[in-house]
Amino acid sequence: MNRATPSPVVVEYWCEAQCTDCRASLDDLRALRARYGDALEIQLRHFPLDKHAHAYAAAQAVEEAFAQGQGWPYLEAVLARAEELGERGEPLLTEIAGKLGLDAEEVDTALVDGRHLLIVDADQAEGRAIGITGTPTYVVGGIRLDGGDGQEGLRERVEQLVDEALRA
């Protein structure tokens, strides 16, 4: 008897790379990955906020880092320096890329040529369409959990939804 491997439960993680609340939520993502392993797929979705001048460029740089195979480490490194990103802007994005061993020149070129604009624009439009107003926000099985108003109890609620999906 051949059993197919069940599809992982998908958690959409709506993030903004200049958001300090998103930086704080990284611990929750690590805990979710540790608890569920391959039974969980965390998908990064971009929702740059107008209040952060460099969030849109940062989202594009993150997409280029994914194209180079280092998306999550790059996102974490950018979030670790969110306040500095507000002060230094795009030069910091290429600096971080170089420190992680990415092709920093290619990150810079991607920001100039806009090759990842469609991904970021599509995410932002979809986020607005489903009612996202802040970050981090999680969507599990069509249920939106907004962490922009506070992180209290959010991971537990995500875990509850993932557990329900795994039982189904």
C-alpha positions as CSV (number, residue, x, y, z in Angstrom):
1,M,0.0,0.0,0.0
2,N,1.5,3.3,-1.1
3,R,0.6,6.3,0.9
4,A,1.1,9.8,-0.4
5,T,2.8,12.2,1.9
6,P,0.2,14.7,3.1
7,S,0.6,18.3,1.9
8,P,2.0,20.6,4.5
9,V,-0.2,23.2,6.2
10,V,0.5,26.6,4.7
11,V,0.9,29.6,7.0
12,E,1.1,32.9,5.1
13,Y,3.3,35.3,7.0
14,W,2.6,38.8,5.9
15,C,5.6,40.8,6.7
16,E,7.3,44.2,6.3
17,A,11.0,44.2,6.4
18,Q,11.3,47.6,8.2
19,C,8.8,46.5,10.9
20,T,10.1,45.9,14.4
21,D,7.0,43.9,15.3
22,C,7.9,41.6,12.5
23,R,11.4,41.3,13.9
24,A,9.8,40.2,17.3
25,S,7.7,37.7,15.5
26,L,10.7,35.8,14.1
27,D,10.9,33.9,17.4
28,D,7.4,32.7,16.8
29,L,8.3,31.5,13.3
30,R,11.3,29.6,14.6
31,A,9.1,28.0,17.3
32,L,6.5,27.0,14.6
33,R,9.2,25.5,12.4
34,A,10.6,23.6,15.4
35,R,7.3,22.2,16.4
36,Y,5.9,21.2,13.0
37,G,8.9,20.6,10.8
38,D,7.9,19.5,7.3
39,A,4.3,19.4,8.2
40,L,4.3,23.2,8.0
41,E,5.1,25.6,5.1
42,I,5.6,29.2,6.0
43,Q,5.1,31.4,2.9
44,L,6.5,34.9,3.1
45,R,4.1,37.6,1.7
46,H,5.1,41.2,1.4
47,F,3.0,44.0,2.8
48,P,5.2,47.2,2.8
49,L,3.6,49.9,4.9
50,D,3.5,53.5,3.7
51,K,4.9,54.8,7.0
52,H,8.3,53.1,6.3
53,A,10.1,54.8,3.4
54,H,12.4,51.9,2.6
55,A,10.0,48.9,3.1
56,Y,9.1,48.6,-0.5
57,A,12.8,48.5,-1.6
58,A,13.5,46.0,1.2
59,A,10.7,43.7,0.0
60,Q,12.3,43.7,-3.5
61,A,15.7,43.0,-2.0
62,V,14.3,40.1,0.0
63,E,12.9,38.6,-3.2
64,E,16.3,38.9,-4.8
65,A,17.8,37.2,-1.8
66,F,15.3,34.4,-2.3
67,A,16.3,34.2,-5.9
68,Q,19.9,33.7,-4.7
69,G,18.8,31.0,-2.2
70,Q,19.1,33.1,1.0
71,G,15.7,34.7,1.4
72,W,15.0,33.9,5.1
73,P,18.5,34.6,6.4
74,Y,18.5,37.9,4.5
75,L,15.0,38.9,5.8
76,E,16.1,38.1,9.4
77,A,19.3,40.2,8.9
78,V,17.3,43.2,7.5
79,L,14.8,43.0,10.3
80,A,17.6,42.9,12.8
81,R,18.6,46.3,11.5
82,A,15.1,47.8,10.9
83,E,15.8,51.1,12.6
84,E,19.1,51.5,10.7
85,L,17.2,50.8,7.5
86,G,15.0,53.8,8.2
87,E,18.1,55.9,8.4
88,R,20.3,54.5,5.7
89,G,17.9,53.1,3.1
90,E,19.0,51.0,0.1
91,P,22.8,51.2,0.7
92,L,22.1,49.1,3.9
93,L,20.2,46.5,1.8
94,T,23.2,45.9,-0.4
95,E,25.6,46.0,2.5
96,I,23.7,43.2,4.3
97,A,23.6,41.2,1.1
98,G,27.4,41.4,0.8
99,K,27.8,40.4,4.5
100,L,25.7,37.3,3.9
101,G,27.7,36.3,0.8
102,L,25.0,37.2,-1.6
103,D,25.8,39.0,-4.9
104,A,25.3,42.5,-3.5
105,E,25.7,44.0,-6.9
106,E,22.8,41.9,-8.2
107,V,20.7,43.0,-5.3
108,D,21.4,46.6,-6.2
109,T,20.7,45.9,-9.8
110,A,17.4,44.2,-8.9
111,L,16.4,47.4,-7.0
112,V,17.2,49.5,-10.1
113,D,15.6,47.3,-12.8
114,G,12.5,46.4,-10.7
115,R,12.5,42.7,-11.6
116,H,10.7,41.8,-8.4
117,L,8.1,44.7,-8.5
118,L,5.3,42.5,-9.7
119,I,5.7,40.0,-6.8
120,V,5.7,42.8,-4.2
121,D,2.8,44.7,-5.9
122,A,0.7,41.5,-6.2
123,D,1.3,40.6,-2.5
124,Q,0.4,44.1,-1.4
125,A,-2.8,44.2,-3.5
126,E,-3.9,40.8,-2.3
127,G,-3.1,41.8,1.3
128,R,-5.3,44.9,0.9
129,A,-8.1,42.8,-0.7
130,I,-8.2,40.4,2.2
131,G,-8.2,43.2,4.8
132,I,-4.6,43.3,6.0
133,T,-3.8,46.6,7.5
134,G,-0.6,45.9,9.5
135,T,2.2,43.5,10.0
136,P,2.9,40.9,11.0
137,T,-0.3,39.1,10.0
138,Y,-0.8,35.4,9.6
139,V,-3.3,33.6,7.4
140,V,-4.0,30.0,8.1
141,G,-6.7,28.2,6.2
142,G,-8.2,31.4,5.1
143,I,-8.4,32.8,8.7
144,R,-6.5,36.0,9.2
145,L,-4.7,36.7,12.5
146,D,-3.5,40.3,12.8
147,G,-0.4,40.7,14.9
148,G,0.0,44.4,14.1
149,D,-2.1,45.3,17.2
150,G,0.0,43.0,19.5
151,Q,1.7,39.7,19.6
152,E,0.0,38.4,22.8
153,G,-1.3,34.9,22.2
154,L,-0.8,35.1,18.5
155,R,1.5,32.1,18.2
156,E,-0.9,30.0,20.3
157,R,-3.7,30.9,17.9
158,V,-1.6,30.0,14.9
159,E,-0.7,26.7,16.5
160,Q,-4.4,26.0,17.2
161,L,-5.3,26.5,13.5
162,V,-2.4,24.4,12.3
163,D,-3.3,21.6,14.7
164,E,-6.9,21.7,13.4
165,A,-5.7,21.6,9.8
166,L,-3.4,18.7,10.5
167,R,-6.3,16.7,12.1
168,A,-8.6,17.4,9.2
